[in-house]
Amino acid sequence: METNFLPSRSTNKEYLVKIDDLAFDFAKKVVLLRQRLMSSINKEYIISKQLIRSGTSIAANLAEASHPQSDADYVSKMCIALKEANESKLWIRLLRECEYLTDEEYEPLLYDCEKIIKIIFSITQKVKKRLNKK
């Protein structure tokens, strides 16, 4: 797979589209989960509010990174998306530990989040490495 992931120079746009799609789908799942949590008898508010903020921010930062002003701007947006994904993972785990999520809800959401983290981490490491060679 091509290691050059900057949109202006990438020959593998499918990879960029894939992470954008994964993050968008994850954001949608987070929004739907929050709706369910807010309408449940428990009316969980605080943790789900944090999750919706971080979970939707991943896709937003990836969207911003798709048209960067510079290489540094691209890396910055990708790193923010990575931080938000890691934060989302924490909120998902906490929702499960507090028994707001069943295993059937928790496992696929955590899997998706971890997959996003791995992809974004890989992209940022490769881009940073390439930029340091300049």
GUVEX-357378 format. One record per residue (C-alpha): residue number from 0; residue in one letter; x, y, z. Coordinates in nm, 4 decimals, always signed. Layout:
<atoms>
@num->NUM&residu->A&c1->X&c2->Y&c3->Z
...
</atoms>
This chain:
<atoms>
@num->0&residu->M&c1->+0.0000&c2->+0.0000&c3->+0.0000
@num->1&residu->E&c1->+0.1201&c2->+0.3488&c3->-0.0829
@num->2&residu->T&c1->+0.2708&c2->+0.5257&c3->+0.2204
@num->3&residu->N&c1->+0.2043&c2->+0.8777&c3->+0.0937
@num->4&residu->F&c1->-0.1303&c2->+0.9757&c3->+0.2476
@num->5&residu->L&c1->-0.1474&c2->+1.3498&c3->+0.1899
@num->6&residu->P&c1->-0.4580&c2->+1.4144&c3->-0.0190
@num->7&residu->S&c1->-0.2747&c2->+1.6382&c3->-0.2647
@num->8&residu->R&c1->-0.0143&c2->+1.3717&c3->-0.3356
@num->9&residu->S&c1->-0.1876&c2->+1.0432&c3->-0.2625
@num->10&residu->T&c1->-0.2226&c2->+0.7803&c3->-0.5297
@num->11&residu->N&c1->-0.4457&c2->+0.5730&c3->-0.3024
@num->12&residu->K&c1->-0.7573&c2->+0.7808&c3->-0.2405
@num->13&residu->E&c1->-0.9557&c2->+0.4671&c3->-0.1534
@num->14&residu->Y&c1->-0.7678&c2->+0.4492&c3->+0.1764
@num->15&residu->L&c1->-0.8613&c2->+0.8088&c3->+0.2592
@num->16&residu->V&c1->-1.2228&c2->+0.7508&c3->+0.1634
@num->17&residu->K&c1->-1.2339&c2->+0.4360&c3->+0.3752
@num->18&residu->I&c1->-1.1314&c2->+0.6089&c3->+0.6991
@num->19&residu->D&c1->-1.3695&c2->+0.8967&c3->+0.6251
@num->20&residu->D&c1->-1.6525&c2->+0.6477&c3->+0.5741
@num->21&residu->L&c1->-1.5624&c2->+0.4519&c3->+0.8874
@num->22&residu->A&c1->-1.5546&c2->+0.7686&c3->+1.0963
@num->23&residu->F&c1->-1.8843&c2->+0.8909&c3->+0.9521
@num->24&residu->D&c1->-2.0524&c2->+0.5556&c3->+1.0227
@num->25&residu->F&c1->-1.9093&c2->+0.5600&c3->+1.3755
@num->26&residu->A&c1->-2.0440&c2->+0.9127&c3->+1.4315
@num->27&residu->K&c1->-2.3865&c2->+0.7984&c3->+1.3137
@num->28&residu->K&c1->-2.3803&c2->+0.5036&c3->+1.5558
@num->29&residu->V&c1->-2.2829&c2->+0.7378&c3->+1.8390
@num->30&residu->V&c1->-2.5724&c2->+0.9739&c3->+1.7594
@num->31&residu->L&c1->-2.8191&c2->+0.6847&c3->+1.7502
@num->32&residu->L&c1->-2.6785&c2->+0.5447&c3->+2.0747
@num->33&residu->R&c1->-2.7197&c2->+0.8816&c3->+2.2460
@num->34&residu->Q&c1->-3.0806&c2->+0.8989&c3->+2.1308
@num->35&residu->R&c1->-3.1418&c2->+0.5578&c3->+2.2850
@num->36&residu->L&c1->-2.9643&c2->+0.6464&c3->+2.6088
@num->37&residu->M&c1->-3.1549&c2->+0.9727&c3->+2.6434
@num->38&residu->S&c1->-3.4896&c2->+0.8052&c3->+2.5846
@num->39&residu->S&c1->-3.4250&c2->+0.5159&c3->+2.8209
@num->40&residu->I&c1->-3.5524&c2->+0.5048&c3->+3.1751
@num->41&residu->N&c1->-3.2013&c2->+0.5903&c3->+3.3022
@num->42&residu->K&c1->-3.1703&c2->+0.9027&c3->+3.0844
@num->43&residu->E&c1->-2.7909&c2->+0.8892&c3->+3.0807
@num->44&residu->Y&c1->-2.6721&c2->+1.2386&c3->+2.9939
@num->45&residu->I&c1->-2.3173&c2->+1.3273&c3->+3.0999
@num->46&residu->I&c1->-2.1148&c2->+1.0405&c3->+2.9521
@num->47&residu->S&c1->-2.3246&c2->+1.0171&c3->+2.6370
@num->48&residu->K&c1->-2.2831&c2->+1.3934&c3->+2.5831
@num->49&residu->Q&c1->-1.9054&c2->+1.3520&c3->+2.6016
@num->50&residu->L&c1->-1.9177&c2->+1.0543&c3->+2.3644
@num->51&residu->I&c1->-2.1280&c2->+1.2386&c3->+2.1072
@num->52&residu->R&c1->-1.8852&c2->+1.5307&c3->+2.1145
@num->53&residu->S&c1->-1.5718&c2->+1.3189&c3->+2.0711
@num->54&residu->G&c1->-1.7313&c2->+1.0556&c3->+1.8463
@num->55&residu->T&c1->-1.8581&c2->+1.3063&c3->+1.5924
@num->56&residu->S&c1->-1.5406&c2->+1.5151&c3->+1.6127
@num->57&residu->I&c1->-1.3394&c2->+1.2311&c3->+1.4582
@num->58&residu->A&c1->-1.5290&c2->+1.2563&c3->+1.1295
@num->59&residu->A&c1->-1.5280&c2->+1.6371&c3->+1.1426
@num->60&residu->N&c1->-1.1503&c2->+1.6543&c3->+1.1778
@num->61&residu->L&c1->-1.0988&c2->+1.3997&c3->+0.9011
@num->62&residu->A&c1->-1.3230&c2->+1.6109&c3->+0.6781
@num->63&residu->E&c1->-1.1108&c2->+1.9173&c3->+0.7563
@num->64&residu->A&c1->-0.7930&c2->+1.7185&c3->+0.6860
@num->65&residu->S&c1->-0.9178&c2->+1.6300&c3->+0.3390
@num->66&residu->H&c1->-0.8344&c2->+1.9839&c3->+0.2183
@num->67&residu->P&c1->-0.5424&c2->+2.0992&c3->+0.4331
@num->68&residu->Q&c1->-0.3748&c2->+2.4365&c3->+0.4060
@num->69&residu->S&c1->-0.0360&c2->+2.2722&c3->+0.4536
@num->70&residu->D&c1->+0.1304&c2->+1.9459&c3->+0.5493
@num->71&residu->A&c1->+0.1412&c2->+2.0659&c3->+0.9101
@num->72&residu->D&c1->-0.2326&c2->+2.1422&c3->+0.9026
@num->73&residu->Y&c1->-0.3021&c2->+1.7911&c3->+0.7706
@num->74&residu->V&c1->-0.0979&c2->+1.6275&c3->+1.0477
@num->75&residu->S&c1->-0.2601&c2->+1.8498&c3->+1.3088
@num->76&residu->K&c1->-0.6150&c2->+1.7573&c3->+1.2026
@num->77&residu->M&c1->-0.5255&c2->+1.3880&c3->+1.1863
@num->78&residu->C&c1->-0.3719&c2->+1.4012&c3->+1.5342
@num->79&residu->I&c1->-0.6814&c2->+1.5737&c3->+1.6718
@num->80&residu->A&c1->-0.8981&c2->+1.3019&c3->+1.5126
@num->81&residu->L&c1->-0.6767&c2->+1.0396&c3->+1.6793
@num->82&residu->K&c1->-0.7117&c2->+1.2060&c3->+2.0200
@num->83&residu->E&c1->-1.0889&c2->+1.2243&c3->+1.9793
@num->84&residu->A&c1->-1.1009&c2->+0.8557&c3->+1.8839
@num->85&residu->N&c1->-0.9040&c2->+0.7625&c3->+2.1946
@num->86&residu->E&c1->-1.1360&c2->+0.9735&c3->+2.4081
@num->87&residu->S&c1->-1.4373&c2->+0.8057&c3->+2.2481
@num->88&residu->K&c1->-1.2928&c2->+0.4679&c3->+2.3394
@num->89&residu->L&c1->-1.2769&c2->+0.5758&c3->+2.7037
@num->90&residu->W&c1->-1.6427&c2->+0.6880&c3->+2.7065
@num->91&residu->I&c1->-1.7555&c2->+0.3647&c3->+2.5396
@num->92&residu->R&c1->-1.5716&c2->+0.1598&c3->+2.8009
@num->93&residu->L&c1->-1.7167&c2->+0.3704&c3->+3.0813
@num->94&residu->L&c1->-2.0710&c2->+0.3342&c3->+2.9476
@num->95&residu->R&c1->-2.0221&c2->-0.0439&c3->+2.9484
@num->96&residu->E&c1->-1.8704&c2->-0.0535&c3->+3.2958
@num->97&residu->C&c1->-2.1618&c2->+0.1537&c3->+3.4286
@num->98&residu->E&c1->-2.3994&c2->-0.0923&c3->+3.2589
@num->99&residu->Y&c1->-2.5549&c2->+0.1544&c3->+3.0162
@num->100&residu->L&c1->-2.4428&c2->-0.0696&c3->+2.7275
@num->101&residu->T&c1->-2.4947&c2->-0.4407&c3->+2.6827
@num->102&residu->D&c1->-2.2109&c2->-0.6553&c3->+2.5496
@num->103&residu->E&c1->-2.3981&c2->-0.6717&c3->+2.2178
@num->104&residu->E&c1->-2.3936&c2->-0.2902&c3->+2.1930
@num->105&residu->Y&c1->-2.0472&c2->-0.2443&c3->+2.3396
@num->106&residu->E&c1->-1.8362&c2->-0.4892&c3->+2.1405
@num->107&residu->P&c1->-1.9113&c2->-0.3663&c3->+1.7852
@num->108&residu->L&c1->-1.8817&c2->-0.0022&c3->+1.8906
@num->109&residu->L&c1->-1.5489&c2->-0.0631&c3->+2.0613
@num->110&residu->Y&c1->-1.4270&c2->-0.2659&c3->+1.7620
@num->111&residu->D&c1->-1.5131&c2->+0.0178&c3->+1.5227
@num->112&residu->C&c1->-1.3449&c2->+0.2737&c3->+1.7465
@num->113&residu->E&c1->-1.0277&c2->+0.0665&c3->+1.7791
@num->114&residu->K&c1->-1.0176&c2->+0.0113&c3->+1.4029
@num->115&residu->I&c1->-1.0410&c2->+0.3877&c3->+1.3463
@num->116&residu->I&c1->-0.7639&c2->+0.4469&c3->+1.6009
@num->117&residu->K&c1->-0.5316&c2->+0.1982&c3->+1.4298
@num->118&residu->I&c1->-0.5882&c2->+0.3442&c3->+1.0837
@num->119&residu->I&c1->-0.5471&c2->+0.7074&c3->+1.1900
@num->120&residu->F&c1->-0.2384&c2->+0.6195&c3->+1.3967
@num->121&residu->S&c1->-0.0854&c2->+0.4408&c3->+1.0973
@num->122&residu->I&c1->-0.1562&c2->+0.7339&c3->+0.8672
@num->123&residu->T&c1->-0.0126&c2->+0.9927&c3->+1.1069
@num->124&residu->Q&c1->+0.3023&c2->+0.7895&c3->+1.1732
@num->125&residu->K&c1->+0.3695&c2->+0.7432&c3->+0.8015
@num->126&residu->V&c1->+0.3040&c2->+1.1074&c3->+0.7190
@num->127&residu->K&c1->+0.5233&c2->+1.2309&c3->+1.0054
@num->128&residu->K&c1->+0.8004&c2->+0.9972&c3->+0.8949
@num->129&residu->R&c1->+0.7760&c2->+1.1224&c3->+0.5374
@num->130&residu->L&c1->+0.7726&c2->+1.4868&c3->+0.6465
@num->131&residu->N&c1->+1.0782&c2->+1.4358&c3->+0.8671
@num->132&residu->K&c1->+1.2696&c2->+1.3101&c3->+0.5626
@num->133&residu->K&c1->+1.2175&c2->+1.6417&c3->+0.3792
</atoms>
